[in-house]
Structure formats: structure tokens, C-alpha cells
Amino acid sequence: PTAELLTIAQTVDLTQPEIYQRVQENLLLNLSFWANIALAGGAILLFVYLGRDIEDPRSQLIFVSTLMVPLVSLSSYLGLASGLTISFLEMPSGHALAGEAVLTMWGRYLTWALSTPMILLALGLLAGSNLTKLFTVIVMDIGMCITGLAAALTTSSYGLRWVWYLVSCAFFVVVLYVLLVEWPEDADRAGTTEIFGTLKTLTVVLWFGYPIFWALGAEGFAVIDVATTSWGYSLLDIGAKYVFAFLLLRWVAAHEGTIGDLTTSRTGSAAAV
Ligand code: RET
């Protein structure tokens, strides 16, 4: 059978060993999981090394938060590689693959709810955000991931899959607003404009790729196959997590003082945490 057929089944009642077997047989898909597991392992070691001498508590918090990203990622991809967080779901009528059981990597959407808030916490601390904005951006982001999960798991109605998708997009708009409008002003005051600007652009551009892949992949219009979609997400992950984290941590390690000053000079900011 071709790689495409391995991601489509006659029945949704596949056991975990059967799902695992199919992942094993789809070399491209399996490779996208293990490449990311290896990358996460390497990143964890590198980040611990980069952060070894940081003493300022706020800078340490940025480090811990950023370190959580590869830790969550490793667990997320392990869930997929083992077949634990993959299901075959029968697509509702109206969908391009209606009536067929399609491999759905729902573990991705679940673990984004844990990894993306860490990225935003680190960015917000860098920008000198207050607690209100931090809270807002993080809960909206979790809302985006969970409703994205709901979109992927809904099998009762094709239309409702897209309703969930739109709800998720609405949460995403709030995240974008804070990133593009609120935090740049805070970063100006905090003296972190340049690095914040770079990371903001990287984040906004790459994060847009996720809803696009969702819409084009098997969850949405099914114009690209499951393995290609999976590689798409994996490549976006590399930029949105690892390039992001590396640039951030390298900067923080070199400018601990700038972050530390925020703690003492700006009362009422998230420095309180
Ligand atoms: C979904 C589908 C529904 C609409 C929207 C989405 C956005 C997802 C995003 C994910 C970002 C993930 C990252 C992971 C790194 O660990 C859920 C795909 C708006 C923006 C950065």
C-alpha cells in the first residue's frame, strides 16, 4: 500500500498496536516524529548549558519557560511516535474524505496548549508586559489550542468542524493583537525593542502557518496528505520553537542586566511574579 493509504482505514476501530504499525510503515511520517524527538533532546541540553550562569530571577523565569518548550515537544512527539495520541476518525459527509477513517494526530493540538503559553510567557517577560496582558494572551492562546483540538475531533458535522476552526481563529486574533500592538509599546519602554521585534516577527509569521496547514491538510480541505501536513507542522515547529528559543536565550544570557532592571524600576509590571 502507498503511504497515503496507510493514513486512511476502512474502520475507526484500530487498536493502539495497529496504529503504531501504520506509523512504522509510513517512513516519512515516522521520520518527522523521530527527527523532532532528537531535536528536542539536543535543544534541552543546549538550553540548560546556555542558562547555567543566569542569576537574575526574571531572566531565570524566561529560561525555565523557554526550556519547557522542547520538554513539552519531546513528550508530544513521543505520544505521536507511539501511537498513543493518534486516532483514526471517520470524516463527516461534506468532507473530501467523507466516510473514510483518516489518521488524526490530535496529540499535537493538545500539547500546543502546553507549549505555546510557555513561548508567550517568555515573550511577555521580555517585553516587560503587565500581568493583565500576560494572563489575557495566555488564556486566549489556550482557548485557541483547545478549540483547534475540538475542530479536529468533531466527526458529527463537517460545518461544525469549521465553526470550531473560526472560534479558534477568534482566539488567535486576540493573541496577535497583544503581540503586534500592546507588547511592542511595552518593549520600547523596557529597552528590549530590537530583540522583541525580531522574535515577534518570527512568531507571527510562523504561527500563521499552523492554521494554513490545518485548513489544507486532512483535517480541513484535504488537499495535502497526512504525512506532508505532518512535515509542515514539524518544520514550522523548528522555527517557532528552536530558532525562537535559541535567539531569545542567547540574548537573555548576554543582557541579564536589562531584564533584571525591569524588576526594580517598573512596579505594577509582571515583575511582581
Ligand atoms: C489551529 C486550527 C484552528 C485555527 C488556528 C490554529 C492555530 C494554531 C497555532 C499553533 C501554534 C503552534 C505552535 C507550536 C509550537 O510548539 C489550532 C491550527 C488559529 C497558531 C507555535
Residues whose N, C-alpha, C, O or C-beta is under 5 A from the ligand:
A	BS01	RET	W112 S115 T116 M144 C145 G148 Y165 S168 C169 F172 W207 Y210 P211 W214 A240
